[in-house]
Amino acid sequence: MLQEMAYVYEVYRERSFSKAAKNLYISQPALSTYVKRVENQIGQKIFDRNVTPIELTEAGRAYIDTAEKILTDEKDLIRYLNDLSDMKTGTITIGGTHFYSSYLLPPIIKEFKRRFPGIQVQVVEGDSVSLYERIKEHPIDLIMDGGTVKESAYEMVPFIEETVLLCVPQENPINQKLRKYQMTAKDIHENRYQLSKMPAVPLKCFSEELFVLMKPGHDLYARGVEICEEAGFVPRSSMRLSQMMTAYNFCSQGLGVTFATDLLVKMQPGNSHLVFYRIGDPRSKRPVFLAYRKGAYMTKSMASFIDIARKQLFLDPQQSLL
């Protein structure tokens, strides 16, 4: 029953029999047979196959609502049983955007594996929007992210605070008028932007510039737009991207100005192609955190991973990435 339910749920998740069959490593005819068997058992159609992509029927929505509860309970049971092994076996799945997966997660995972070699660590990369969609379907235990989580369905464990900066290509003529506000990558590495005497740039000066922004739904998109609106303008955008590192690299090639965090700048080699500006808006400060689904069973692996992250990112100055 649980296997058939999981198959039906995968079809619902993908809105496609062919995509679901590929994910499940079975043939499409076999998957269709499983779904029809369930429909015969409940005496109702689960999917409306006359539309593309396929949609749930009224009975299908009730089935999926129940399936989500059952599959969540099953996953929590597996987590509990893994805990009985006292951290000798089990799996933990960590999600992160490309930047956090590249720079913040590796030393945390290394230390976790050193302490608990029997626990398998799986890493899922994606943009913030897709990661939170996936955690709803229960395969991700913890997500490392920055900013805020709008939905009340998640708990946050904050670690450090990062600062949003304005990044501008060095060859942009606007830099000639704003010399007293400018900072180099070296200034960022040496934390000079944190000094109170470092003036914040009048952001209105950039009202006519093209911005490279994140896609709507991302924290840095909402934060950047709100900062610009507070300064009295709506940013003009030539492109919308899903990764902060991509926007930063596009900016480095002179394709527009962008918002990026001090952590990203610090993790990059000295960038002579960019000029940086401090932003006076309080929204330029945002936390870096681990998030998990509210109400989810907190396994020993999850608690241990959070504890190690806290020491790596905040409490242990000798191993701090900052």
QUINORSUL-V867581 format. One record per pair of residues at least 24 apart in sequence whose C-alpha atoms are under 8 Angstrom apart, sorted by the first residue. I is the first residue (numbers start at 1). J is the second residue. D is the distance in whole Angstrom. If there is no record, write none. Layout:
I&J&D  I&J&D
This chain:
2&71&8  4&34&6  4&35&7  4&38&7  5&67&7  6&67&8  6&71&8  7&31&7  7&34&7  7&35&7  8&34&8  8&35&6  9&64&7  9&67&7  12&55&8  12&56&7  12&64&8  15&53&6  15&54&5  15&55&7  16&53&7  16&54&7  68&137&8  72&138&7  75&138&8  76&296&7  76&297&6  79&297&7  79&299&6  80&297&8  80&299&7  83&299&6  83&300&6  83&301&8  87&116&7  87&118&7  87&119&7  87&300&7  87&301&7  88&116&7  88&117&8  88&118&5  88&119&7  89&118&5  89&119&5  89&120&8  90&118&7  90&119&5  90&120&6  91&119&5  91&120&5  91&121&6  91&122&7  92&119&7  92&120&6  92&121&5  92&122&6  92&140&8  92&141&6  92&301&7  92&302&7  93&121&6  93&122&5  93&123&6  93&124&7  93&139&7  93&140&5  93&141&5  93&142&7  94&121&7  94&122&6  94&123&5  94&124&6  94&140&6  94&141&6  94&142&5  94&143&6  94&144&8  95&123&6  95&124&5  95&125&6  95&126&8  95&131&7  95&140&6  95&141&8  95&142&6  95&143&4  95&144&6  96&123&8  96&124&6  96&125&5  96&126&6  96&127&8  96&128&8  96&131&7  96&143&6  96&144&5  96&145&6  97&125&6  97&126&5  97&127&5  97&128&6  97&144&7  97&145&7  97&243&7  98&125&6  98&126&7  98&127&7  98&243&7  98&245&7  99&243&8  99&244&7  99&245&6  99&264&7  100&144&7  100&145&7  101&125&7  103&267&7  104&321&7  107&312&8  108&305&8  108&308&6  108&309&6  108&312&7  109&305&8  111&308&7  112&304&8  112&305&7  112&308&7  119&301&8  127&242&6  127&243&6  128&218&6  129&217&6  129&218&7  135&292&8  135&293&7  136&293&8  141&292&6  141&293&8  141&302&7  142&290&6  142&291&5  142&292&5  142&302&7  143&290&5  143&291&5  143&292&7  144&288&7  144&289&6  144&290&5  144&291&7  145&288&6  145&289&6  145&290&6  145&291&8  146&219&8  146&286&7  146&287&6  146&288&4  146&289&6  147&219&6  147&220&7  147&286&5  147&287&5  147&288&7  148&219&7  148&286&8  148&287&8  152&294&8  153&293&6  153&294&5  154&291&6  154&292&6  154&293&5  154&294&5  155&291&6  155&292&6  155&293&6  155&294&5  156&289&6  156&290&6  156&291&5  156&292&7  157&289&5  157&290&5  157&291&6  157&306&8  158&287&6  158&288&6  158&289&4  158&290&7  159&287&7  159&288&6  159&289&6  159&309&8  159&310&6  159&313&7  159&314&6  160&287&6  160&288&5  160&289&7  160&313&7  160&314&6  161&285&7  161&286&6  161&287&4  161&288&6  162&261&6  162&262&6  162&263&6  162&285&6  162&286&6  162&287&6  162&288&7  163&261&5  163&262&5  163&263&8  163&284&6  163&285&5  163&286&6  164&259&6  164&260&6  164&261&4  164&262&6  164&278&8  164&279&7  164&284&5  164&285&6  164&286&8  165&259&6  165&260&6  165&261&6  165&262&7  165&276&7  165&277&6  165&278&6  165&279&6  165&284&7  166&257&7  166&258&6  166&259&5  166&260&7  166&276&6  166&277&5  166&278&7  166&279&7  167&248&8  167&251&7  167&257&6  167&258&5  167&259&6  167&260&7  167&274&6  167&275&6  167&276&5  167&277&7  168&251&7  168&252&8  168&256&7  168&257&5  168&258&7  168&274&6  168&275&5  168&276&6  169&251&6  169&252&6  169&253&7  169&254&5  169&256&7  169&257&7  169&273&6  169&274&5  169&275&6  170&272&8  170&273&5  170&274&5  170&275&5  171&254&8  171&273&8  172&254&8  175&275&8  181&277&6  181&278&8  182&275&6  182&276&6  182&277&6  183&275&6  183&276&5  183&277&6  184&272&8  184&274&7  184&275&6  184&276&6  185&265&7  185&266&8  185&270&6  185&271&6  185&272&8  185&274&8  185&275&8  185&276&7  186&270&7  188&262&7  188&265&7  188&266&7  189&265&8  189&266&5  193&278&6  198&278&8  199&278&7  200&277&7  200&278&5  200&279&5  200&280&5  201&277&6  201&278&6  201&279&6  201&280&7  202&231&8  203&228&7  203&231&6  203&279&7  204&228&8  204&231&6  204&232&7  204&233&7  207&233&6  207&234&7  207&235&6  207&236&8  208&235&8  208&236&7  209&235&8  209&236&7  209&256&7  209&257&7  210&235&7  210&236&5  210&237&5  210&238&6  210&256&5  210&257&6  211&235&6  211&236&6  211&237&5  211&238&6  211&239&8  211&256&5  211&257&5  211&258&6  212&237&6  212&238&6  212&239&6  212&240&6  212&241&8  212&247&6  212&250&8  212&251&7  212&255&7  212&256&6  212&257&6  212&258&5  212&259&8  213&237&7  213&239&7  213&240&5  213&241&6  213&247&7  213&258&6  213&259&7  214&240&5  214&241&5  214&242&6  214&243&7  214&244&7  214&247&7  215&240&5  215&241&5  215&242&6  218&242&8  220&259&8  223&283&7  223&284&8  224&259&7  227&281&6  227&283&7  227&284&8  263&322&8
